[in-house]
């Protein structure tokens, strides 16, 4: 089987199935997806939490274990800020994921406080990331570390400039990939692709270019975040409303 890292160097961008439970993971595997990634936001919502590490790592880890045990394709985990108040705890969490066969993680440079997402100071995040990578030591090569940076997601005026500065630092730390959610402009995407040798991951939004355009721009990984989860539950609401109003289950079987 081709390695998870190698999937980021294929001619076609790697389309990851973003999952939140075993059922969703099995659907993507059945459809022939090459790899999966958890959406921490979708998992949190399924457990009744808001996004931003509101669920405990133990709760999240249980779901991850069930997904990993139920599929045969590679699984990456959205680890947000690491689910730990210290670098040691974050590394311990990563090791636990490695021990059950997880092949990749996302770490992000923002944190959520009182429901508001904020960007960590560039140097503070670099120092944190550098420490985590050093502490992984000989196990570093076992995990694909995709670093998410959020200037575009936060709508910063200088989003492109700040993203490029952060990516420059990430490259020096030898991470494996870059994730820039919130970016949809084709020229911005091309600018970032040309500025780094690292594979670029983008996330779905209403105005994100189609897959062929993203491929031409040099994007190597495409994800949907929690949007499929939200779509499914909107559809559940619609069909349940139809059943209630029609006083019949007929619509469920059409």
C-alpha positions, -999 to 999 in steps of 0.1 A, spaced: 0 0 0 13 35 -9 23 55 22 2 83 35 30 107 29 33 96 -7 -4 102 -13 4 139 -9 28 137 -40 4 122 -65 -7 139 -97 -43 141 -84 -49 160 -51 -56 137 -22 -93 140 -14 -97 130 23 -130 118 37 -136 138 68 -152 116 94 -168 118 129 -178 82 136 -175 46 123 -205 49 100 -191 79 81 -157 63 79 -172 31 64 -191 52 37 -159 68 25 -140 35 25 -168 19 5 -166 47 -20 -129 41 -26 -113 70 -8 -76 65 -2 -75 79 33 -96 95 61 -92 123 85 -113 131 116 -131 164 118 -126 174 154 -155 199 151 -178 172 137 -168 147 165 -173 174 191 -208 183 177 -218 146 177 -209 144 214 -227 176 223 -197 200 225 -187 232 207 -155 232 186 -122 242 202 -111 213 224 -142 214 246 -144 176 246 -117 157 265 -89 139 247 -101 107 263 -136 111 247 -120 119 214 -95 91 216 -123 66 221 -140 77 189 -107 77 170 -99 41 182 -133 29 171 -129 45 136 -93 31 133 -104 -4 143 -132 -4 117 -115 6 85 -84 -5 66 -74 28 49 -50 54 65 -64 76 92 -52 111 101 -65 130 132 -74 167 136 -56 173 169 -65 211 170 -39 226 194 -29 192 208 -54 187 236 -29 194 263 -19 223 286 18 214 282 40 202 253 46 169 272 9 162 272 5 170 235 34 146 227 19 119 249 -14 123 230 5 120 196 22 88 209 -11 73 219 -24 80 184 7 64 169 3 33 190 -32 26 175 -20 31 140 -29 67 132 -6 80 104 -11 117 105 -22 147 126 -32 183 121 -19 209 146 -32 245 144 -19 279 153 -51 292 169 -70 286 201 -106 291 211 -114 311 243 -150 320 253 -161 308 218 -137 331 199 -109 318 178 -76 337 182 -43 334 164 -12 325 185 18 348 183 40 335 155 71 331 176 51 315 205 36 289 181 70 282 164 86 275 198 58 252 208 59 233 175 97 231 176 96 216 211 69 191 202 88 179 171 120 175 191 102 155 218 89 131 193 125 121 185 128 88 167 90 85 162 89 117 142 91 98 109 60 77 118 36 106 116 26 131 89 24 164 106 1 189 88 2 224 102 -29 245 100 -25 282 99 -56 305 102 -50 341 90 -75 335 61 -100 317 83 -99 347 107 -104 372 79 -72 391 86 -65 420 63 -29 409 57 -38 372 56 -16 363 26 14 381 40 10 366 75 4 331 61 36 332 40 56 343 70 43 315 91 49 289 63 85 300 61 89 291 97 71 258 94 94 248 65 125 254 88 109 230 113 106 203 86 68 197 89 51 175 63 23 197 50 5 230 53 -32 235 58 -47 270 50 -85 269 57 -105 299 46 -85 306 15 -105 304 -18 -89 329 -42 -71 311 -70 -43 336 -71 -37 334 -34 -36 296 -37 -11 297 -65 11 322 -45 13 299 -16 19 268 -37 48 286 -54 62 299 -21 67 264 -5 78 229 -13 53 215 12 20 200 0 -8 225 4 -42 214 19 -73 236 13 -108 232 28 -142 234 12 -161 266 12 -189 278 -11 -165 297 -34 -136 273 -34 -126 265 -70 -134 230 -83 -110 201 -80 -96 204 -115 -87 241 -109 -72 233 -75 -51 206 -92 -39 230 -118 -30 255 -91 -8 228 -74 -30 219 -44 -21 185 -31 -48 178 -4 -85 187 -2 -107 184 29 -143 191 37 -140 198 75 -173 195 93 -195 206 63 -206 171 53 -217 164 89 -237 196 90 -252 189 56 -264 154 67 -281 168 98 -298 195 78 -312 167 56 -322 148 87 -341 179 99 -359 182 65 -370 146 63 -381 145 99 -402 177 93 -417 161 62 -426 129 82 -442 150 110 -462 172 86 -474 144 63 -480 121 92 -465 93 71 -431 76 67 -436 74 29 -411 101 21 -384 82 39 -385 54 13 -388 75 -19 
